[in-house]
Amino acid sequence: FDYIVQVYDIQELKDKCYIVMEYMKFNLLDLINSESKLKSNSIINDHFIRMVIRSIIYALEYLHEEIGIAHLDIHPKNIMISEKLRKIKLTDFGLSVAFDN
């Protein structure tokens, strides 16, 4: 699904668990913080904000209606953004719960 970070593999070695996931360059919080330090050439504009909101709505719609999962931990650090700012995806399902539709 295009709006959720992909998990490729999960390995348990000794007393640690490793999750191999799709690489995303930024999280939204870090991007906002780095942008606030730059006074010009901002990439966070109306178009980008609409992309973020649309992507999260699509991700939540898929989670709720197709899978029956509530994320419960949506904040800027769990919204991941690709290097060229073309893909925006939701991650970190540690607090999520399943429900019946």
N, C-alpha and C positions, 0 to 999 in steps of 0.2 A: 504494500500500500504506500502511496507516494507521500503521505504526511506523517508517517511514524518512522523513527530511526529503526533500521533493520538490524536484527540480531542474527549473526551468522553462525555462532557456535558458543557453547557453554562447556567449560572444562572444570573439573574439580581435581586439584592436585594437592595432596597432603591435606592441610587444613585451610586451603584457600580456594575460592571460586573465581574463575576468570571468564569474562564475557567478551566475545569478539563482536564488535558492532561496526556499523557503517561509520565512516569518518565524516565528521562535520566540523568545520573550522572554528566557528564561533558559537557562543550562546548569546541570547538576546541581551542579557544583563551586561556582559563584557562589551558587546558592541555599543550599547547605549553609553556606558562609562567611557569608552575610548572616543566616541563621538563628542561627548561633552567637553573633552579636552581640546578638540579641534574646533576652531571658530569658523572655518570656511569649508566649502566643498562637502557638506554633510550628505551622507548617503541615506540617512533616515529622513525621508520625505513622505508626503501623503501617499504616494504610490507604494512605497515600501511598507508603510503602516497597514495599508489595505491588504497587501500580500500576507503579512503576518496574521492579521485577524482572519482572513479567508482560510488560510492554511490550518489554523487552530480549530476553526469551526468545522472544516472537513474532517479533521482528525477526530474530534469529539463526536461528530455524527456517526462516523464509522465505528468508533469504540462502543458507543451507546446502542446503536441500532443493529449493527451487524454482529458484534461479538458479545455485547452485554457486559461491558467493563466501564466502571467509573474511575477516572484517573486520580482525582482527589489531591493532586499536588502540582497544579498548574501555576507557574510563575516564570519570570524571564530567564532564569537559569536553566529551566527545563525546556526551553524553546531553542532548538538548534538551527544554525544557519550555515549553508554551504559557503565555500570560499568565495565564489563569485556572486553570492547573494541571490542565487536563483532558486534554491530549494530551502524551504522552512519546514522543520519537522519537530514533532513532540517526542520527548524521551523521559526516562526515569519513571517506571511504573511500580516503584517500591511500596507505595501506599495505596495502590489501586485495589479495587474490590470487584468481584463479579456479582451480577444481579440477573434475575430472570426478567425477560421482556414481557 
